[in-house]
Amino acid sequence: MFPTSRSPASRQLVCNIGHARARTIASSLGPAVASISYQHVSHSTSPVGRVNSVGRTYSTRLIHSSTNRPKSTDHLTIDNASSLSATDEPQPSEMPKTSSPLAVLPLTNVLRSWMTTTVSSSPFLLPPSLSIMSVLAHTTNPALNPDRNPLLRAFLKKTFYAQFCAGENPAEVRQTIDSLKQIGFSGVILGYAREVVLTDSETKDLASCAADGAAAEECIRTEVNPWAEGTMETVRLASPGDFVALKFTGAGRQALYSLSKRLPPSEALGSAINGICKLAAERGVRLLFDAEQTALQPGIDDWTLDYMRLYNKSGTGGNAVVYGTYQAYLKSTPSLLSKHLAIAATEGFTLGVKLVRGAYLGADPRHLICDTKADTDSQYDGIAESLLRKSWSGGPLQPPAPAAPGSAAEKDTTNFPDVNVVLATHNRESVLKGKALLDSGVAKLGYEEVAFAQLQGMADEVSCELVAGPHESPKEMEMVENGKEKVKVNKPQVYKYLVWGSTGECMKYLLRRAYENRDAVQRTRSGREAMGREVGRRVKGLFGVSSS
């Protein structure tokens, strides 16, 4: 889930975590990707008249808008949501709090987040900030390169870099991971920020890298090998139980060509991916294969299933090493996920599912995307509920054909495979719904099989609310000391996504975070208000004034 912005004027193709894709590559892949841009987590707001939804009439219909978000103090409801909201089911509600959830954050984090969200939500401060960051992200001037300008680097490193990134070297990355775990987070989703940059001419001739010869050898040496080495180092930096984000197009032209033609990876690329998977399995690290534009996604789905077959076998105890990413804003996702679940059940491997709302609103054909944000919300929550319940009944997933006509297997958990789930969302309502299912004991999955994830530096009030608890699930109870007696509490798995690399290497990633905050105006404003309240609470505490 990453933000959308137009491709830089230089028409370079950036291949790695959520890069801009130049229109030249779109034309080489066909009309389905006639417009490719930065990834997008936040949906734009488009009022398009009146619409009736579940018997209710609204004056406007918001098409994929994350600006229509309630404040953190509201009791939240999603119209047309899944059966989770039925009266006989667990209801999402405010988690009872004895103190502010943000109290778990160090003061420096709170102040930095307050500053960042203040800039990002200001109509006066944000436009010039975006312009400056865009120049820094795409400049060829050494004076404007943070890696060559120590003063610029020092400013960025202490502000925006520290807000969203893990570190420039292994020591800094480990320190950041340790600090997050000390706060109470279960771990991190770690990505490698270095981006393989292709010129316009290179993107026009992808086929040359797929054939044998000098061009293919150059692609392996300059694109595949650096991508593989960086990803392997990322796996080494991650701790057991952590995740590593992996984007196939980061490997450059060979990956782009094979995915666009729905071919298996080249020998060199296949060997690199296998090496990454083997190392991750050995270290107890899990891999999240990112989703990409719909023109490339069928190939990515093929590769993902192939590596799940190899590394998510039943002998692993139901624990997935490889996860695929499923975008709830696509109308086809329920049928696609249902198909993958049926394959996993038949072939006996665990399906790893990272569920997001959507990442390529500016690139994917509009008719493939849900008509409204409410439809996307409903689809996300319905899929999440079906996965947590391990049930085909009542949700958007489509059960496989029953063993016999009228068989009860059609609507129960029969043939539902082992699944591990990452609910990757900044939507507090979806987080509360998922947690309500887990806490009620209705879900067939437990907390060891489900993770919640948000981007580092964003939606901290949502993440910290999960971390702070309290938690009341009858499953996976952990004994902790409370004075002289032990009390049973639940520990959800909560992860923060961040990237590592030099300040210069992370500039394009930071620019995307800035665009995302711009597009998610209400969420950013809510984050600013939450951080402001937390600053006020701590100031009052210094003077012994109650914050109630």
Disulfide bonds with the S-S distance in Angstrom:
Cys209-Cys219 1.57
